[in-house]
Amino acid sequence: MKSMEQELQCPVCKGLVKQPVVLPCLHSVCLLCASEVLVQSGYPPPDLPPEPNSPASTPNTRSPRQARRPMPKADRIDRQLRPGFGTYPGRRRKDGPPPVMLFPCVPCGRDVELGERGLAECLRNLTLERIVERYRHTVSLGSAAVMCQFCKPSQVQEATKGCADCRANFCNECFKLYHPWGTPRAQHEHVLPTLNFRPKVLSCPEHDTERLQFYCKSCPRLLCALCKLRRIHAGHKIIPITQAYQTLKDKISKELNYILSNQDTVLSQITQLENVVTQTEVNSVSAREHLAQCVRELNGLLAERQAMLTQALEASRQKRGEALANQVAERRSLLEHAGLLAFSQELLKETDPACFVHAARSTHSRLAKAIESLQCFSLAADPSFRHFQLDVSRELKLLSDLDFIQAPLAPVIDTQRTLAYDQLFLCWRLPPDSSPAWHFSVEFRRRGVVPGGGVRGSRLEEVTGNSAVIDRLEMDSVYVLRVRGCNKAGFGEYSEEVYLHTPPAPVLNFYLDSRWGLHADRLVVSKEQRCARSVPGLSLLQAADHALTSCHLTADLLVGDVAVTQGRHYWACSVEPGSYLVKVGVGLEAKLQEWFHLPQDMASPRYDPDSGHDSGAEDALDSPPPFSFLTMGMGKIYLPSSPTGVTYPLPPRLGVCLDFEKGRVTFYDAHSLRPLWEGPVDCSGPVCPAFCFIGGGALQLQELVSNRNADQTPVRRVTIQSRVTKLTN
């Protein structure tokens, strides 16, 4: 019970709360403390109710501030908790509302709005009052004994019960005497002995006589019957207070039982935290030693480098000193009383020509060099040492930026390159100001599966590079992916989550058949046989002449090199937005062969009921059409969802899903896998992917995420038995 005292303390005075009120932030504070805080904040002092004359307010436990508190008027009991405070009865409607009071809540660390009426908006926390009173009686915090008010003066005993209806304290005998069995007084509510018999029932702050009987879950706040009818609560979800009481009580009971049933977990977590605290101290000492070691290594390297540079400087100084000393000695020899000049003067005294010429040639050479040196004087060494200046700006910047290694920042997912096809391909990059990452960790889970539930999210550790491929997935599911980097400092923050929708069926891999009905003069297929382009030429111009008088156009068809005989299959392609008219769909292999053998000037499929066009004409037939196409052109896609049809912006990629058993084909926006249109198709024989070009246009089949050998020439396969391999988790 003693450990509960912290929950009963006022956050302002740090003592047990007295007359607590609940702030809008749901923290409880003493009414007197709240008023003093508002006065210190510059608001006018409110009218306070008298402090209850209870054992908690006896002189030996009363707050030292009690002497400084002004004594409230006796006829203003509970005035603070009634409407009227902070209002202006004579205020005109055009004057505007009074300023809103802000209370600096200590636990929140922010200012809380109290409303126009200040503390009058805050309800009393009667439950906390009762808990505090029971706590005082339990721990006996110096409370004065409450005596019976009905015993004889000479035999007054200590009270054991208090009557909330009689507002008096009784000993056991007096309580039985004044509350005889079988009388209405026997039904009175008895409480612990107290001198505070203020009403223990919450009433509406705006309607004194109304009890709070409802709870508004939208606001949320307690309401009386009159407040419930106000316009401000129109459309709100209001429930009876008994229902809110039972719901909240059940939740708290479940939460309390859960915590009590997991006490071993709490103890193990406390032990783990204590170990972590100890390990933190040990690791901090190790980190401090590592820091000191790094600084010592830097100092040692600097000292070593300083000695080497000093030695180079000293060698240059000695070399330059020697050169200058030699130059000084040479100049000294040119003085009047120097050896060379004195010797030359003595040499000039020689009168024998032969001897003079023989001896004077070397002296003449020396004097000529001296004169040349004298006329072209220059220093033998540079005294400035300007070439020995250190530029340490870069090193100083590096040292000023010297800091602990930071973990990589949250990667940025490249949504343009990230996709879901036969596998998931996730691509990302680090922000420019991020620390480098040694490797990355990719986490993914199926949407709707809690990571801690039956199926845990998978993690790909030590993914090098900036992309990852994920396989073994379930079809027609949404996967949530995120990634984070790791370096010597540990793991960084996770990136934002990205959602990828897997195809509704296994991906069918095929190539464009370049040997069956191909018009080489108009259709160009890439070497990889996954791209095709229709180039309008002379034949289209000739067909245009017929188009003026009839409904004939030139159409070129391409089919896939595989055909489906059973199962469900999915593939995707992209159509160039500038294409004139391109049809993407499926058709019976036999009917496609018949269509290829027709003359090049052929009826437009839009007006041929047997062409399988999606205009809806074939829906009137009893049997499914042999072809099912979706028409695209000029950046639009034609959806035959109504008799007149609607257009839709051309998606970056178009997905096609063929269900052979049901005889249905569904077209999707392959980026979001949003269904666009679904139609029937005759599946009495092998069905092939088909593409029709009318005019100029281009399309490209979606590449598989998994790596394929680009040099491998695809083999012609007319039909395939079901290669449906379910993507398992």
Buried (B, 14 or more C-beta within 10 A) or exposed (E): EEEEBEEBBBBBBEBBBBBBBBBBEEBBBBBBBBBBBBEEEEBEEBBBBBBBEBBBBEEEBBBEEEEEBEEBEEEEBBBBBBBEBBEEEEEEEEEEEBEEBBBBBBEBEEEBEBBBBBBBBBBBBBEBBEBBBEBBBEEEBEBBEBEBBBBEEEEEBEBBBBBBEBEBBBBEEBBEEBBEEEEEBEEBEBBBBBBBBBEBEBBBBBBEEBEBBBBBEEEEBBBBEEBBEEEEBEEEEBEEBEEBEEEEEEEEEEEEEEEEEEEEEEEEEEEEEEEEEEEEEEEEEEEEEEEEEEEEEEEEEEEEEEEEEEEEEEEBBEEBEEEBEEBEEBBEEBEEEBEBBEEBEEEEEBEEEEEBEEEBEEBEEBBEEBEEBEEEEEEEBEEEEEEEEEEEEEEEEEEEEEEEEEBBBBBBBBEEEBBBBBBBBBBBBBEEEBBEBEEBBBBBBBEEBEEEEEEEBBEBEEBEEBBBBBEEBEBEBEBBBBBBBBBEEEBBEBBEBBEBBBBBBBBBBBBBBBEBBBBEEBBBBBEBBBBBBBBBEEBBEEBBEEEEEEEBBBBBBBBBBBBBBBBBBBBBBBBBBEBBBBBBBBBBBEBBEEBBEEEEBBBBBBBBEBBBBBBBBBEEEEEBBBBBBBBBBEEBBBBBBEEEEEBBEBBEBBBBBBBBEEBBBBBBBBBEBEEBBBBBBBBEBBBBBBBBBBBBBBBBBBBBBEEEEEEEEBEEEEEBEEEBEEBEE
